[in-house]
Amino acid sequence: MPCRRGGEGDPSKPGYYLTINHFPKGVTSRPHYHPDERYVGALDEDTWVAISGYGPTKATVIDGGELFGRSR
């Protein structure tokens, strides 16, 4: 599971948000989509991801499962 390490705002509410997330090696997010564009990638090493935008936004998992988990 990724660890949120900071940011500001709330992606689920109107207004600007910034989240900074740490994905340990081998942790990934399951196939999902957002109502807005995002570009992210990495799998074989620790990764820090900063996501910013204007809410509200959400993540919809394609198969309805959990959003985060270990890679195969």
Buried (B, 14 or more C-beta within 10 A) or exposed (E): EBEEEEBEBEBEEEEEBEBBBBBEEEBBBBEBEEEEEEEEEEEEEEBEBEBBBEBEBEBEBEEEEEBBEEEE
